[in-house]
Structures are given as C-alpha cells and as structure tokens.
Amino acid sequence: MTKAIESPDIPEGWRTMRLGDIANIQFSSVDKKSIEGEEPVGLCNYTDVFYNRRIHSGIEFMVATARPLESRRWSLKYGDVLFTKDSETRTEIGVPAFVTEDMPNILCGYHLGRARPKPGTIDGSYLARSFLSTSVSRQLSRIANGVTRFGLTLVATKSMTLLVPPLHEQKAIAEVLDSIDDAIEYTDRLIAATERLHDSLLHELLTKGLPGWHTEWQEHPNLGTIPAEWRIVGLGQIASIRKQQVKPEAHNETPYVGLEHIRSGGSLLGYGRAGNTQSAKTVFKTGDTLFGKLRPNLRKVARPGFDGVCSTDILALFPSQRVNGRYLLGLMSSERIHRLAVRSCAGTRMPRTSWSFLRGVKIAVPDIREQAQVAEVLAGVDNAVERMDREKAALAAFKESISDALLTGRVRVPMRT
C-alpha cells in the first residue's frame, strides 16, 4: 500500500510520495556480451536513454544475448521509465526516457535503472517528466555517490520523493509537456531540412550561377565546369582580414563573438561581452564575415549585423569593392572552402588553418549584379533558419518556465468536462 507524506504546501488532491512506493525500481545487470547458447536480444543502453526522450522499436538497438530468465525480467513494457544510474558527472544522473510500447525482445541494459509504475498510482509519462523537475534533480544530485564517477544506490533512489497529482491530471500535464517537446523536435527537423537545402543551393549557385543566366562554360582543373564569363581569382584578391586587436578590459560592454556563439554551418547564436573575456581580441565591423580558423571542420561562419570584437581563433574578413558582402559569406560557408581549410590545418590537438593559406585559394566570381542576386536567394534561406532558431529558443524558454510550475501544481492544467 502506498503512503503519502503529509505537507501543507501542496495542491489539494496532490500527494508527496516516495518513488519506491509508486514504482518498482530495479538496477539492470544485463551486460553487452554475446555468449554462445544464449538467445539473441536487443539491448537498450545508456546512450539510447541519454539521447532519446522516448524509447520505441524504431531505435536501432545493440544486439547481444541473454538467458531466458534475464529476458523475462528485463524486457521493456509500455509505461516503463528507464534512467541513467551512473555517470562521470552528477548532472547526467537520472536522465529519463519513457518506453512507448511493449518490446519483449529488447532488454534494459547495464548502467540503467528501470522504474515500472505500480498500477493506479502514477502514469509513466508523468513519472519520466518528474525526473527532470527541480526537486527530483536536486535529490538525484545529492544522493549520487562518487568522486570521479557518480552512481545511485537502490535504497536512496527508492527513498526519493516526488509530487503526485491525481492520475487524470498527471496525464494532462505529460500531454502538455510532450506537445512542447514535439514542437521543438519538429522545429529541429525543419531547421535540418532547410540547412540541407541551403548547402545544396550554395553549391549550385557558387559553381553554376543563377538558372538561365549562362549558356557558355569553361573547365577549370579545381573548380570543374563554371560559367565562361566568371573570373578566377585568389580569395585574397576580393577580401582582406582585420588586424586591429584590443584588450578586452578597455571595451567592457563591446559585443564579443567567440566560436561558441557561432552555429556550425553558419549564423550567429548570440554574443557575449568583451569585459567577461581575457587576452587580446580582434576588432570586426558590421557586415564582416567571421570565419573560425580553429577546427574549421566545424564550419563556424557568421556575418554579424553589428560592430564588435571576436576571438583570435576567428578571422574577420571584409569584402573589397569587387564582391558583395553577403556573397562573401556564401563563399566562406561553402563545403569546398572548409574542405581545403581542414587539409591545410597545422596541429593535431588544436588544428588551425591560416589566412596565408586561404588567401591563395582560387575561386570563381560572377559580376557584382549576379552576386547580389545569389546573395538575395541565400539570405532568404538563412533568414528562414534564423527565424526557426528563434522559434525553437522561445519554445525551449517556455518549456523551462512552465515545467516546474506544472509539476508542482503552481499552474494547473484545465480539466476537460
């Protein structure tokens, strides 16, 4: 029989319950070994749980073997909540995933715990959400033992407490939070699809030009087939780099852009303030193209709409009169430039390319009129990605603000009548 913990601060009809009273808690001992004579099974491992909000048959699970008793004991059922029980950091303890279907041939693997809700007490989807609440996260951090690696004990895990509303309200709360996460994941897929479109367009426009604009072509050993009227120049003939550097303490409120502020593939995620940094910084101007020379395989490129300073691991390029600034951004975002930059890198732990190499890279450049048209097309796609990035950030901020309010009853979900 489950027992509520009395508290005057919880909503009417809600209860504070121990995890072990509302769910059967077990820590898996199923390892990854394949042993001759045992039956083949799929194994749901730590990374499957850590990187997936839901566990379902569409995931490609590792193949292992198990004894019949292990298969019966550790097979996954609809409503189970799997969670990480040990990790190298406290913050990665108790990361949950909700099992969305019965999977008799998929077992809960080692390094995971399983919470199987007791009938009539708690909804599995709500339970998974509760693991991410501020209250439960604090408890998990407190009870995780270790120095270089942290882990939970079964006794301490069962003793954790969480707020439990009536079942119908649990399901309503889970539905609201699921809908927000679904919207975030859908936006992620849209962003990824639009970025693929951008890369495809970028390649075509930088090698073939605008559709219908060209009828004659020339062959180039490194550039392939390009419009006959395009000029072949070195990158250094159409762009230069900023060399002015300043000490950040003299520019406390100046916007600062580091590699961490640039999204892989292009666009700016945000910026910091120079006063919060150390060492010399490079000055850039509005409309410059910032190109990450450290680990160029990450494709860190952006074109800020403001003056500021940036890390010295970033090249600040400004266009000559022979090139459109937005077209230069497209050039520096291209797969070819990044491939060549990676090849030129010096250093193994901190590989860097250099302007002395990049300035000599040969590129094909259309006239300024066609550049402007190409830039307009690319800007339209980039603006769509940036708009979706903002929508995703707004959804994430809303989820963060509402999750704990829903899980503590400060905000109630209206019940349908």
N, C-alpha and C positions, 0 to 999 in steps of 0.2 A: 504494500500500500504506500502510495506516495505521500509525502508530508511537506506541507508548506511552511516556510519560515516567516513568522509574523513581522510585518513592517508597516508603520503608519504612512509611509511616503509613496506608496504605490497606488495606481488607479484602482477604483472599485472593480472587483471581479478578477483582478490580476493576482498572481501569487509569485513569491520568490521560492524557487525550487533548487534542490541540489541536482546536478547533472546526472549522478548515478541513480537518482530516484525516478527520473523520467525517461532514461535511455540505458540500454545495455552497452557498457563501454568495454571494449577489448582492444589490446595491442597485438598487431599481427606478428607472427614469427615465420611467415612464408618467405623463403629466400628465392633468389633468382636462378638457382641451379637447375639443370636438367639432368635427371637421373634415369638411367635405363630401367624399364619395367614400370615406371610411374605413368599416370595418364597425362597427356598434354593439356595445358590450360593457358589462358591469357592472364597476365599479371598486371594489375593496376599499381603502378609505382609512385614514388614520391613526386616526380616531375609531372605525372599525369594529373595529380591532385593540385599541385602548386600552380600549374598554368591553365587549369580548366575550372570554370565555375560549376559546370555540370559534368557528370560522368555518364557516358552513354555508349552504345555499341558502335557509334561512328568513329570512335577514337581507335587508333592503331596501337593496340597493347602489345607489350613484350610477350614472347612465347616462352613458357617454362614447363615444368612438370610438377605434379603434386600427388600425394597419396589420396585415396578416396575419402578418408576422414577429413583431411585438410580441405578438400574440395567442398564437402558438405558444410564445414564450419565457416569457411572464409569466402564463399561465393557471395556476390553482391545482389542485394534486393532493392526494389523500389523503396525510396524513403530513407535509405542509409545515408549517413553523413560521414565521409572519410575526412581525416585531418592529419596534418603533419605533426608527428610527436617528438621529433628531434631535428636539430639543425645547428649550423655554425653560429647563428645569431638568434637572439631571443625574439626578434620581430618576425622571424619566419616559422615560429612555433604556432600550431593551432590554425594554420591556413586550411579552410574547409572546402569541400566540394560535395554537391548533392547528387546522389545516384537517381537517375530519372526513369530507370526500367529494371526489371529483373534480368540479371545476367548470370545464369548458373555456371557458365564456363569461364567467368572472369573472377579472379580472386583478389582480395585485398593484400597487397604486398608489404614487405618489411619496411620499417621506419614510418608506418602509418598506424593511426588509431581508427577505430570504427565506432560510431555512436548509432545504435539501432533503436529508434524511438519505441517506447512501450505503448501499446495500443490505447488510444483515447486520451493520451497525456500531452503529446507535442507533435506538431507537424514537422517532417524532416526538412522541408524548405525553410521554415521559420528557424529551426534549430541551426541550420547552416549560417543563416543571417546573424543569429545571436553570437556565434563565434567571432564575428567581426565587430561586435559592439564594443564601445569603450570599456565598459565594465568587465566583460569577459577577457578582452585583450590585456587589461591590466592584471587580471588574475593569472592568465597564462604566463605573462612575463615574470610575475612574482614567484610562481611555483616551478618554473623551468630551472632545473639544476645543471651545474656545469661551469667550466672555466673557458676552455677552448671550444667545446661543443656542448650544446644545451639539450636537455631532454626532459620529458614529463614522466612522472610516476603514475601508476594506475590509481593509487589511493587518492593522491592530490587532485587528479583530474576528475574523479567521481565526486569529489567534495566541492567543486566549483559551483557557484550559484548563478542563476540567471532568472530574468523576469519572464513569467509565463502567463500570457493572456488567455482567454477562452479560445478553443480551437478555431472557431469561425473567424475570430479576429486575427489569430496567428496567420491563417491562410490569406486573409485580406492584406496584411502587412507584407507578407512574402510576395504577393502578386504585384503590389505597388513597386517594391524594390526591384523585382525581376523585370518589370516593364522599363524601368530606368536603365538597368544594365543592358537589356535587349537593345534599347535605343542607342546606347554608347557603342555596343558591338556592331550594330548596323552602320553607324556613322564611320566606325573604323574601316569596315569593308568598303564603304563608298570612297573614303579617302584613298585606300589602297588601289581601288579600281581607277580612280581619277589620276593617281600618280603614274600608273602603268600607261594610261592614255597620254599623259604628259611626256613620258620618256619616248613613246612611240612617235608622237608628233615632233618632238625635239629632234630625233634622229632624221626623220624625213625632211623637215624644214631646213636643217643645217647641212644636208647633203644634196637635196633635190630642189629646194626652194619652194615657193608657193605653187600650188597646182595651176597649170595652164600658163605660167609665166615664161616658160623656157621651151625652146624647140631644138636648140643645138647644145651639144655636150662635149666635154673634154675628159680624158682619162688622166688620173694622177696616181702615181705608184702607192701613195699612202692614204689618199683621200677617196680613191675609187672614181666613179663616174659622177661628175659635177657639172652644173651649167657652164657653158663655154665662156660667158661674159664675167663670171666671178673671178676675182683676183686672188692669187695665192700669196699670203704674207705671213711673216712671223708674228706670233701673238704680241711680242714686244713692240711691233710697229703700230698697233692700234690701241694699246693700253700700257699704262705705267703703274708703278706701285708707290704708295705713300711711304715716306721715310721718316717723317717727323715723329719723334717719340717724346712722351711726357711722363712725369712722375705722378702717380695717381693721387697722392696726398694734396696736390695742388689743384685737383679737379674733382673734389668730393662728390658733387651732385651730377657730374657728367655721365650720360648713359655709357655703360660698359657692356661690350659683347664678347663673350668667351665661346669656345667651341660648344659648351653645354647649352648655350642659348640658340643654337642653330640645329634645325631638324635635318636628319640625314635625307638627302635627296633634294634639299632646298627649302627655303623660307625660314623666317625668324620666329622662334618660340616666345621670345621676350628679351629682357635685358636686365642687367644689374646696375650698380652704381660704382664708379671708379674708386670712391673712397673706401669701399669694402674690399679692395684688392691690394696686392703688393707687387713690386717690381715695375719696370717701365712698361708703358702701353703705347700702341701705335694709334695715331690720330686718323680718323676717317671722316668723310664728308657725305652729306645726303646724296644718295644715288650711286655711291661707290659699290662695287661688288666685293664682298668678303669671301675669301676662299681659304678653307682650312688646309694648311700645308702639313700639319701633323696628322698622321694616319689618313691620308687622302682617300683611302678605300671607303671611308665613312661618308664621303660625298657631302661635306658640310659647306654649303654655299648659300649666301643670302644677299639681299640688296636693301639695307635699311633706309627708311624714309626720314632719317634724322642724322645730325652730326653726333659724333661720339668718339670713344676710344675702344680699341679691341686688343685682345691678346696678341702677343708677338708670334704665336703659333698660327696666326691668321694673316694672310696677305690682303691688304686693302688696295684694290685695283680701281683706277679711274680711267674712263674712256677718252681717246683722242677725238678730234672732230670728225674722224673718218668712220666712227662706229656709234651706233645707238646704244645708250647705256643699258637698256633692257635686253638688247640683243647680246651684249657682252655677258650679261648674267646667264643667258641661254647657252652661250659657248662654254662658259666655265662650269655649267651644270651637266654638260654632255658626258656620255659614257666614255668617249674617246679621250677627252682631256684627263679624266680621272684614271683611266687605264694607263696612260702614259705617265701620269704623276706617280702612280704606285710603282711602276717599273723603275722610276728614277730615284726612288727613296734611298736614303742613307740611314744606317742604324737599324738594329733589329728590335730592341725593346721600345724605342720611341721613333719609329720611321718617319722621316720628313722628306718632302720634296723641296725644291727651291725655285725662286724666281729666275735665277741664272739658267736653269734648265727650261722652265716653262716659257720664258720669253722667246725661245728659239723654235717652239713648236709651230709647225706650219698649219695654217687654217685657210679655208676658202671663205671669202667675204663678198656678199652681194652689194649692190649700190645701197645708199642710205635710205632710199624710198622703200625698197623691198625689206630692208632690215626693220623699218618701222612697222610694216605690215606683219612681219613674222613676230615681232615683239608684242604686238597687239593680241595676236592669237594666243601666244604663250601666257601673256598676262591674264587673259580670260580664264585659262585653266588654273593658273596659280591662285587667282583670286577665289576660285571655287574651293580649292583645297584650304586656303586660309579661312574662308567662311565656315567650312565644315570643322576645322580645328577649333574655331571659337565656339561653335555649337557643342562640340564634344566637351570642351572645357567647362561650358556653362552647365551641361548635364552632370558632369563629374562634381562640380561645386554644389549643385542642387542635391545630388545624392549624399554628399558628405554632410550637408546641413540638415537633411531630413532623416537620415538613417537612425541616428541615436534618438532623435525626437520620437520616431515611430516605435523603436524598440524599448523605450522607457515609458511610453504612454503619454508623453508631454503633448504629442499630436496624435489624435485618434483618427482612424480610417472610418469614414461614414459607412455604416452597415446598410445594405440593401434591405428594403422591407418587402 
